[in-house]
Amino acid sequence: MENIIIEFIDVDKYIKGRKILNNVSFAINEGEIFGLLGPNGAGKTTTIRVLLGLLKADRGKVMISGKDMTGEKRGINREIGFVLDKPGFYPKLPARQNLKIYAELYGVDMTEIDSRIDKMAAFFDLDRRLDDQYESYSKGMKQKVAIMRSLLHKPRILILDEVTSGLDPKVQYEIRTLIKELAKREKVTIIMSSHNLYEVEEICDSLIIIDKGEVKLAGKKEDIFKESGVALRLRISEHLEKALEIIEKNKDRYGVSNYYTDNDYLTINAEQEGELMELYKLLIKSDIDISSMNLEKASLENIYFDIVGREENDIREII
């Protein structure tokens, strides 16, 4: 049976008179890897700050393990570890010393901290470099140390913001593997914000897409993909308007969930592949000039851009 560890309930947040979060609600189960997606300015950073207690919701509740933690910064800090964009380590000190300083700030029992650091270093494959100066580390190693630091006080929840950004593919793979192991073996609930849709699709159990301060999509990944079905992508050389009229007239008959255009391309989404192929045959019989056809299963990229828009001026960097 699943156990909800984090719940946002009808959260509103205003900043300088502007509504940044509008009735945001979602739930995260214990031990899940949860993807937080949305374009720049969508409200993701504000959501994280409210969760961390750095901002107080103007309306609604933030529940952690069934307790109302809205605005309770101290209580939340004991539950959550986080890796944000500025790690704030001392470059001349060894990684071990940096970690000890942080552990002391969090009130970790110093009689056991060396053994805990050694255990974590082995898990992250850093045990042979732990006493080297932090500034001598590669970017990937620094990111691993940042994750180690966030886990020193044994939080139940870990927030990761762009932890693989700018890393080479091998290190990205290593960190993704570590994230999955943390969730599986240590039962840590992980919230990750990433611009890498492939990464989120690969490792997340559930996800949420926020746009303009509102939740546009939330749920388990497998359910989202099941509902999204398959997509037929066509390049229309002529008679695009006629093709759109045919689809609109027959969308219920062929189970079309949505369709959109992108320059000369037309994408049609439906639950069943067979129904899409029947619609494709109808377009051919109707003398629609189709120069290319590609049938593909739903991807997070398609789902994401269906929600936030595909127009050239509307494609914004995901953070």
HELIX and SHEET records of a PDB file:
HELIX    1   1 LYS A   44  LEU A   52  1                                   9    
HELIX    2   2 LYS A   73  GLU A   79  1                                   7    
HELIX    3   3 ALA A   95  LEU A  105  1                                  11    
HELIX    4   4 ILE A  113  PHE A  123  1                                  11    
HELIX    5   5 TYR A  134  SER A  136  5                                   3    
HELIX    6   6 LYS A  139  LEU A  151  1                                  13    
HELIX    7   7 PRO A  169  ARG A  185  1                                  17    
HELIX    8   8 LEU A  197  ILE A  203  1                                   7    
HELIX    9   9 LYS A  221  SER A  228  1                                   8    
HELIX   10  10 LEU A  240  ASN A  250  1                                  11    
HELIX   11  11 GLU A  273  LYS A  285  1                                  13    
HELIX   12  12 LEU A  300  VAL A  308  1                                   9    
HELIX   13  13 GLU A  312  ASP A  314  5                                   3    
SHEET    1   A 4 ARG A  18  ASN A  29  0                                        
SHEET    2   A 4 ILE A   4  ILE A  15 -1                                        
SHEET    3   A 4 ARG A  59  ILE A  64 -1                                        
SHEET    4   A 4 LYS A  67  ASP A  68 -1                                        
SHEET    1   B 6 ILE A  80  VAL A  83  0                                        
SHEET    2   B 6 ILE A 157  ASP A 161  1                                        
SHEET    3   B 6 THR A 189  SER A 193  1                                        
SHEET    4   B 6 ILE A  33  LEU A  37  1                                        
SHEET    5   B 6 SER A 206  ASP A 211  1                                        
SHEET    6   B 6 GLU A 214  LYS A 220 -1                                        
SHEET    1   C 4 VAL A 256  ASP A 262  0                                        
SHEET    2   C 4 TYR A 265  ALA A 270 -1                                        
SHEET    3   C 4 VAL A 230  GLU A 238 -1                                        
SHEET    4   C 4 ASP A 289  LYS A 297 -1                                        
END                                                                             
